[in-house]
Amino acid sequence: MPDGPVDPAAFRGLMARWATGVAVVTAHHAGQDAGLTVNAFLSVSLRPPSVLVSLMHDVDSLPVIAASGAFAVNVLAADQRGLSERFARTVPSAEKFLGVPVHRGSRGTPLLNGTLGALECRRVAATPQFDHVLLVGEVVGQELGRDAPPLLFFRSAYAEPDPDGRVTLPRSPRS
Ligand SMILES: Cc1cc2nc3c(=O)[nH]c(=O)nc-3n(C[C@H](O)[C@H](O)[C@H](O)COP(=O)(O)O)c2cc1C
């Protein structure tokens, strides 16, 4: 393997082979809700339960998330692709939440209805790293939602569920 500068597009292509779930990170501060779609999400530790999400430094949701001190991670089901697309749009946050049924966590964070589950976190770190901010949260509450197939993202596309819940992975761009 040659050691040298890696082309960002080639790197993106390799990372597209890393299959992930899809979640929506939400927060609430001073009467405002914010939310955005993420797949850069992982658990950090069990004791205490903690997670990390990596956000582009200039996403509109970041000021609300940073000011709030709390955020939630809502894990999407296969039939919630519409929510993923909605929260990945660059539109005002009020528009993103318009007509979306939510309930509230103990810290007022909006939790999307119908997900596989949601974690409510106390932000313990927001570390700028390159062009992203790494948010680490200690999980202060969680709810288990539906036991249903997950929304999957692979090859820069969503896997499609059939009515029986079986998913078909996106085809290779070369096939
Ligand atoms: C499947 C998927 C995964 C994404 N993962 C991330 C992510 O992990 N971090 C991030 O900053 N943006 C991610 N995005 C892009 C944001 O959702 C998108 O930039 C969004 O418009 C940001 O909204 P905001 O600017 O209103 O906060 C992802 C988008 C999609 C469709």
The ligand as a Gaussian input file, in Angstrom:
#p B3LYP/6-31G(d) Opt

LIG

0 1
 C      -27.338000       8.967000       5.296000
 C      -26.749000      10.305000       5.701000
 C      -25.784000      10.355000       6.696000
 C      -25.247000      11.578000       7.108000
 N      -24.315000      11.589000       8.118000
 C      -23.824000      12.773000       8.565000
 C      -22.935000      12.795000       9.675000
 O      -22.606000      11.763000      10.258000
 N      -22.469000      14.011000      10.088000
 C      -22.839000      15.180000       9.470000
 O      -22.389000      16.261000       9.889000
 N      -23.698000      15.181000       8.417000
 C      -24.199000      14.011000       7.965000
 N      -25.090000      13.992000       6.923000
 C      -25.432000      15.241000       6.257000
 C      -26.423000      16.106000       7.075000
 O      -27.584000      15.374000       7.419000
 C      -26.820000      17.327000       6.239000
 O      -25.660000      18.090000       5.967000
 C      -27.887000      18.205000       6.870000
 O      -28.385000      19.069000       5.868000
 C      -27.405000      19.051000       8.009000
 O      -28.505000      19.806000       8.449000
 P      -28.350000      21.210000       9.181000
 O      -27.341000      22.025000       8.401000
 O      -29.746000      21.785000       9.148000
 O      -27.904000      20.938000      10.580000
 C      -25.650000      12.788000       6.483000
 C      -26.624000      12.732000       5.472000
 C      -27.166000      11.506000       5.085000
 C      -28.227000      11.473000       4.013000

